[in-house]
Amino acid sequence: MIDFKVYFELQSLYSDYAMVCDSADWEKWPDFFVEGGTYRLQPRENYERGLPLCLLALESKAMIRDRVYGVKETMYHDPYYQRHIVGMPRVISVERDIYGERIISEANYVVVRTKLDGESTVFNSGYYRDQIVRTPEGLKLLSRLCVYDSEMIANSIIYPI
């Protein structure tokens, strides 16, 4: 599988990703992905039935950058803070392909949302199913699929999960 050094890098990728999302440092979010990287939000029911419908499907780093622009410049919403609680990643497999070594991993997550005038509530829960590759800058996401448990989402998803 992978050695401890690589596992530590993997854990750092997950924790750094959560910190960027929690600190609303949106300009750094695309940096977690390779140029052809994808980001998808899909309900668990659709994922388990093999249905392709996603709530959000960003098919390249350029689309991820566009989402950042939308979050920062064009979307109007009731502001809130979010806090990610991410479990330890579980390595499903390590494969070799044109990208070199590809790590397939999963980690459970819970996102807590706090409105500025209200209490904290669980906003979204599920798991990440990731494909991760090594680049000269370190480990990056080739794909992140957020499989969320509930089909009901309060309001809308503005910020990355």
ABEGO torsion letter per residue (X at the ends): XBBAAAAAAAAAAAAAAAAAAAAGBAAAAAAABBAABBBBBBBAAAAAAGBABBABBBABAAAAAAAAAAAAAABBBBBBBBBBBBBBBBBABBBBBAAEBBBBBBBBBBBBBBBAABBBBBABBEBBBBBBBBBAAEBBBABBBBBBABABBBEBBABBX
